Amino acid sequence: MSFRLAAYAVCIEDGRVLLARHVSATRESNWTLPGGGVEHGEDPFDAVIREVAEETGYDAVVERLLGVDSRVIPVAERRVPSPLPHQNVGVFYRVRITGGELRPEPDGEIAESVWTPIPDVAHRRRSSLVDVGLALAQTVPATGHVAAVPVGGLIQH
């Protein structure tokens, strides 16, 4: 099984959430939260701040840890073909933007980032990570865990 540890930013201001449009090498596009892989030896806390800056141009500070999501993606559901299932462990943080200027990721996979009214999120093709992050931000469960988000329709792995 392949494995990835990632840190994701849940930025909510005035009833809007910051989403990033990820474009894959095959030009497939979907919306996700700013964030990404934690580098070897890097703290997820530092990774989420780095990822927000790289992907959006914004400076951010972590306000709180929201929770952790662990999901296994079966071989048949992987977007990148592989003979192995994949486990993604995501650490979700509530972050606040403190400065910077919104822009696309230079030489990266994030084509744009936008502030999206939360009710409009349901109408976007998006990663399940968006729904996990919003559920954590809205419920702030003491366990830091929410029920699995079903994948299908507009919601992708």
Steps between C-alpha positions, in 0.01 A plus 500: 500500500627848421474765772484879521491732799354839413393820677196701389383854575138578573469878451153635565416872492160666473322175411750418224768232483828528311516232229782418260444358150736209445585408140658157453758401239209361294334848519222368725386772739334498842477725804684425820624670815838673499752251630703202404769254584710528813867473410731257682593648838244782467235568765143501354446833682780656295396317183152651494639855523754424225234344277260795539779739399614286204154432362316827565755776565344565840675517837309307765510404865359186656214568740432143606531135414164379370565130459647214303347302214634165383366338188602205285439540128449163330693423181186527286429854628849646463527786250865414437518134393684278745494134598479603868236670713598837648461635854476875550523640852396864508557737790248787486567842650279807534715782361462875473640708216727778625638646177631433155321521167283232343660349189534165318779265603809578291611188311260286703176308475276768655359709214303738722364548849167664577286594797183295457173546692460183705155413353655512149758232584239226450477594129873470427696195392724457802725279703339324796757691707288815460200333662714351778656840575166681503344233724790530745478881499123504550478233770845518668463148639687429823646189338623692193329243280194512275317222319639393164389716208342293224669536162300529178337758276675832556708363792828333399790343690 
